[in-house]
Amino acid sequence: MPKVSVLMPVYNTKEEFLKESVESILNQTFQEFELIIVDDGSSNDVEGIIKTYNDSRIKFYKNEQNLGVAKTRNKLLGLAQGEYCAWQDSDDIAYPERLEKQVEFLDDNREFSVVGTNLIRFPSEKIIKQPEFPKILDFIGGCAFSQGTSLLRLEDIRKHHLYYNEELITSEDYELWSRAVQVLKFANIQEVLLKYRRVGTSLCHSKNQYAYDAELKIKQDLLNYLTSDKKLQSAILRTVTTHYAKKNSFVENIFSIKNEWNSAKKHKILTILGIKIRIK
């Protein structure tokens, strides 16, 4: 039985991106793993690409039709045989020591079930820092944990039936972590161990009305978990929002351009010293 099951869902990933991602796992300093890849009905030749690797640790499966990301991730969790499982998105690049450092953390800290890392977004080269020990309030402020960097204690995931909500087409990771943080302890290694490829056309990055509504529901469910008192919920939300606003730089606090939605239509809003101006 491998120590780690690395889980990789694939859907229409460009060949060069997929190869970079696969090779970043095969070249890890920690080598006691299986790499399970599920092609979710891609139109390109994912199977042909994977078969170019003569490595017995790779296990390849193919959905006969596109099932969607949540169902495919649940399928991967069911196939995992390791003590730990790690998510690796098919266009991201893991640093060579990623698995070694995460396995060492969970081996040495039995009270934790989930460990992630900081990451760098590319091609922008922006470093994304995550809270070292994220808790419920962190998730009310937003998703305080990166799925692409996660290493999970598999027995704890199965014990608490922490699977993806298959009705969701986006924010499925945020929704899962928001439930997991209620019963498991999270940590983030304060070191960049993954290059995260930002693809602007993906659903979760375009932040359409569906994604916006899904995230609002996740935050409300967390508030409901903490208390049924609506006034207290408002106070918690106000405190969390203020905390996250203060994390911005001075310039960001006085000047920002963000997306807002009116029904399903997205608008850009320029904010200067609290004054909002809609721009085209």
C-alpha positions in Angstrom: 0.0 0.0 0.0 1.4 3.4 -0.9 1.9 6.1 1.7 0.3 8.8 -0.5 -2.4 8.6 -3.2 -1.9 11.6 -5.5 -5.3 12.4 -7.1 -5.5 14.2 -10.4 -8.7 14.9 -12.3 -8.2 15.9 -15.9 -10.6 17.6 -18.3 -9.3 19.0 -21.6 -6.0 20.1 -20.1 -3.4 21.2 -22.7 -0.8 18.6 -23.4 2.2 20.7 -22.3 0.4 21.7 -19.0 -0.6 18.1 -18.2 3.0 16.9 -18.8 4.4 19.6 -16.5 2.0 18.6 -13.8 2.5 14.9 -14.0 6.3 15.2 -14.1 6.3 17.5 -11.1 4.7 14.6 -9.1 6.9 11.9 -10.6 10.0 14.0 -9.7 9.1 14.4 -6.0 11.8 13.9 -3.4 9.2 11.7 -1.6 8.6 8.7 -3.8 6.2 6.4 -1.9 3.1 7.3 -3.8 0.6 6.2 -6.4 -0.6 8.8 -9.0 -4.3 8.2 -9.8 -5.5 10.0 -12.9 -9.1 10.2 -14.0 -9.9 11.7 -17.4 -13.4 13.2 -17.2 -14.4 12.7 -20.9 -11.8 15.0 -22.4 -12.0 15.7 -26.2 -8.2 15.6 -26.5 -6.0 12.5 -26.2 -5.3 12.5 -22.4 -4.9 8.7 -22.4 -2.3 8.8 -25.1 -0.3 11.5 -23.2 -0.4 9.5 -20.0 0.7 6.2 -21.7 3.9 7.9 -22.7 5.0 7.5 -19.1 6.4 4.1 -18.3 5.8 4.3 -14.5 4.0 1.6 -12.5 2.9 4.2 -9.9 0.5 5.8 -12.5 -3.1 4.4 -12.5 -5.2 5.8 -15.3 -9.0 5.7 -15.5 -11.4 7.2 -17.9 -15.0 8.3 -17.4 -17.2 7.2 -20.4 -18.9 10.5 -20.3 -18.2 13.9 -18.6 -19.4 13.6 -15.0 -18.3 17.0 -13.8 -15.6 18.0 -11.3 -17.3 17.1 -8.1 -18.3 13.5 -9.2 -14.8 12.9 -10.6 -13.2 14.1 -7.4 -15.4 11.7 -5.4 -14.5 8.9 -7.7 -10.8 9.6 -7.1 -11.3 9.6 -3.3 -12.9 6.2 -3.7 -10.0 4.8 -5.7 -7.3 6.1 -3.2 -5.4 3.4 -1.3 -2.9 5.5 0.6 -2.7 6.6 4.2 -2.8 10.2 2.9 -4.2 11.6 -0.3 -3.0 14.7 -2.1 -4.9 16.8 -4.7 -2.9 17.8 -7.7 -4.7 19.8 -10.4 -3.7 18.8 -13.9 -2.2 22.2 -14.9 -0.4 23.0 -11.6 3.2 22.4 -10.8 4.3 20.9 -7.5 7.7 21.9 -6.1 9.9 18.8 -5.7 9.8 18.7 -1.9 6.0 19.4 -1.6 4.9 15.8 -0.6 8.0 15.2 1.6 7.3 18.3 3.7 3.5 17.7 4.0 3.9 14.0 4.8 6.4 14.9 7.5 4.0 17.4 9.0 1.1 14.9 9.3 3.3 12.2 10.5 4.6 14.5 13.3 1.2 16.1 14.1 -1.4 13.4 14.6 -4.0 16.0 15.8 -4.1 17.5 12.3 -6.0 15.9 9.4 -5.5 18.4 6.6 -2.4 20.3 5.6 -1.9 22.8 2.7 0.8 25.2 1.8 1.3 28.7 0.4 1.5 28.9 -3.4 2.5 31.2 -6.2 0.0 32.1 -9.0 1.5 32.2 -12.4 2.0 33.7 -14.9 1.5 36.7 -12.6 4.0 35.4 -10.1 1.8 36.5 -7.2 2.4 34.7 -3.9 -0.8 33.5 -2.2 -0.4 33.2 1.6 -2.8 31.1 3.6 -3.5 31.3 7.4 -1.2 28.9 9.3 -4.0 27.3 11.3 -7.3 28.2 9.6 -10.5 28.0 11.6 -14.2 28.6 11.0 -14.0 32.4 11.1 -11.3 32.3 8.4 -13.6 30.5 6.1 -16.4 33.0 6.7 -14.0 35.5 5.3 -13.4 33.4 2.2 -11.8 30.1 1.3 -8.7 30.0 3.6 -7.3 26.8 2.1 -6.1 25.8 -1.3 -7.4 22.5 -2.7 -4.4 22.2 -5.1 -1.9 22.1 -2.2 -3.9 19.8 0.1 -2.7 16.6 1.8 -5.4 14.8 3.7 -5.5 12.0 6.3 -7.8 9.7 4.3 -9.2 7.7 7.2 -10.5 11.0 8.7 -12.1 12.1 5.4 -13.9 8.8 5.2 -14.9 8.7 8.8 -16.7 12.0 8.6 -18.0 11.3 5.0 -16.3 14.5 3.7 -17.1 14.1 0.0 -17.8 16.8 -2.6 -21.4 18.1 -3.1 -22.1 16.7 -6.6 -24.9 19.3 -7.2 -22.3 22.1 -7.3 -20.6 23.1 -10.6 -18.3 25.6 -8.9 -17.0 26.4 -5.4 -17.2 22.7 -4.6 -13.8 22.8 -2.8 -14.8 25.8 -0.7 -18.1 24.1 0.3 -16.2 20.9 1.3 -13.6 22.7 3.4 -16.3 24.7 5.1 -17.8 21.4 6.4 -14.4 19.8 7.1 -13.2 22.7 9.3 -16.1 22.0 11.6 -14.8 18.6 12.5 -11.1 18.5 11.5 -8.0 20.5 12.3 -6.4 22.4 9.4 -2.8 23.7 8.9 -1.0 25.5 6.1 2.8 25.1 5.9 4.1 28.7 5.5 6.1 28.0 2.5 5.4 28.2 -1.3 5.3 24.6 -2.5 3.1 24.8 -5.6 2.8 26.9 -8.7 -0.9 27.5 -9.4 -1.8 28.2 -13.0 -4.5 30.8 -13.3 -6.8 30.2 -16.2 -9.1 33.2 -16.6 -11.8 31.4 -18.5 -12.6 28.9 -15.8 -16.0 29.1 -14.1 -14.6 29.7 -10.6 -12.4 32.5 -11.7 -15.0 34.3 -13.8 -17.1 34.7 -10.7 -20.5 34.6 -12.4 -23.7 34.9 -10.5 -23.8 31.2 -9.7 -20.4 31.2 -8.0 -21.3 34.4 -6.2 -24.5 32.9 -4.8 -22.8 29.6 -3.9 -20.2 31.4 -1.8 -22.8 33.5 0.0 -24.6 30.2 0.9 -21.4 28.6 2.2 -20.8 31.6 4.4 -24.4 31.6 5.7 -24.2 27.9 6.5 -21.1 28.5 8.6 -22.8 31.4 10.4 -25.8 29.1 11.1 -23.4 26.4 12.4 -22.0 28.9 14.9 -25.2 30.4 16.1 -28.9 30.8 15.2 -29.0 34.4 16.6 -29.3 36.7 13.6 -27.9 39.7 15.5 -24.9 37.7 16.5 -24.4 36.4 13.0 -24.4 40.0 11.7 -21.8 40.9 14.4 -19.6 38.0 13.4 -19.8 38.8 9.7 -19.1 42.5 10.4 -16.0 41.6 12.5 -14.7 39.1 9.9 -15.3 41.5 7.0 -13.4 44.3 8.9 -10.6 42.0 9.7 -10.2 41.0 6.1 -10.4 44.5 4.8 -7.5 45.5 7.1 -5.4 42.9 5.5 -5.3 44.9 2.3 -2.5 47.4 1.5 -3.1 51.1 2.2 -3.6 51.7 -1.6 -6.1 48.9 -1.8 -8.1 50.3 1.1 -8.6 53.7 -0.6 -8.6 52.6 -4.3 -9.9 49.4 -5.8 -11.6 48.0 -8.9 -13.8 45.0 -8.3 -16.6 43.0 -9.9 -20.2 43.3 -8.6 -23.4 41.7 -9.9 -26.8 43.0 -10.7 -28.9 39.8 -11.3 -26.7 37.8 -13.7 -24.9 40.9 -15.2 -21.5 41.7 -14.0 -20.2 45.3 -13.6 -16.9 46.8 -12.7 -17.0 49.1 -9.7 -14.3 51.6 -9.0 -14.1 52.6 -5.3 -12.2 55.7 -4.2 -12.3 56.5 -0.5 -15.6 54.6 -0.1 -17.3 56.2 -3.1 -18.4 53.7 -5.7 -18.5 54.4 -9.4 -19.7 52.0 -12.0 -17.4 51.8 -15.0 -17.7 50.1 -18.4 
